[in-house]
Amino acid sequence: MDQARKCRDEGRCIISGFHSHIEKECLQIFQRGIQPAIICPARGLERMRIPVEWRQGIETCRILLLSAFESSQRRITTTLSEQRNKLVAALVEEVYFADDLFLISKAYPNF
């Protein structure tokens, strides 16, 4: 959690699936800052329920939902999670692991 606070305080853009408990806790920390976050679910976005706590960030363009999966992919699977992790790893400059938490440094300040 200290690393999450440090990233928030430095204004670093974070990218992750934010599926696990620790990732969700980190997202709560990030939402208290001003930096953007990119949420990459391991499924398609169509008909995905958007958690209430994400809505303000989405409306203010601080949260971007990004998926490489078709709308027919409605359930998170190990295979989809691995594919998502490869996508995320290709986008980042630095990687920190707290489960699958990834970090994009200041190179992408506006997505």
N, C-alpha and C positions, 0 to 999 in steps of 0.2 A: 504494500500500500504506500510505502514511502516513495517508491519509484513513480507510482501513479501521481502522487501529489507534486513531485518534482517536475514531471512532464507537464502537468496542468499549470504550475507556476511559471514554467518556461514558455508556455503558449504553444507547445508542440501538438501538431495534428496527430491523432491516434487512429489507427485502423485495426479492427478486430471483428470477430463474429459476435462477441459479447453474449455468448450462450451460457457459459459456466457461472457458477455462483461468484467466484472471485472476479471474473470479467465484469459481471453486473455491478459488483461493488466498485470496481475501478471506474466504470462508466458514470456512476453516481458522483464520484470525485471529479471526473472530467467535466461534468455538467455544471459544477460550481465555478468553473473557470470561464475564460472567454475564447479558448481555442476550439477549432472545429474537430469533429470526430466523424469517422467513416465506419458505418456498421455494415458488415458483409455477412449476411446470413447464408448458411449452407443450404439454400433452397431458393426457389423463384420468389419474386416479390408480389406477384399478383395474388390477391386474396389473403395476403399475410396480415394478421392482426397487428397493428402498430400499438405498442404499449403507450399508455397515457403519458408516462414520464419522458418519452421520446418526442412527443408532438410539438412542444414548444421549441425544442432544438431544430426540428425539421422546418417549422414555420419561420424561424429566424435564420435559416440557412446555416446553422452551426452543426447540424447532423445531416449527413448524406447517406442514403441507403443505396448500396451497390451490390448487385448480384450478377454473376455470369451464367445463371441457370434459367432455363425456360420456365414458363408459368406452370407447366405440368409437373415440375419438381416441387412438390408441396410438403414433403417430409424431410427432415434432416437425417442424413445417413452418414456412416463413417466414410464412405466413398466420396460423397459430396463435400464433407468437411475437409478431407484431404485435398480435393481439387480446389476448394476455396482457399485453403492455407497456401497452396502454390501460387494462386493469383495474388493474394495479399503479400506474400514474400517477394514477388516480382515487383511490387509497387513501392516497397519501403527502402529506406536508406539504412535504418538501424532496426535491430530486432531485439526485443525483450520478451522473455517467456514467463508468463504467469498463467499457466495453462496454455492458451493459444493467443495471448495478447501480443499484438505487434505494434510497432511505433513507426510513424513517419516523422522525420525531423522537419525543421522549418522550411525545407525545400518546397513544400506544398502548402503554403499558408492559406490559399484560397481554393483548395481542392484542385 
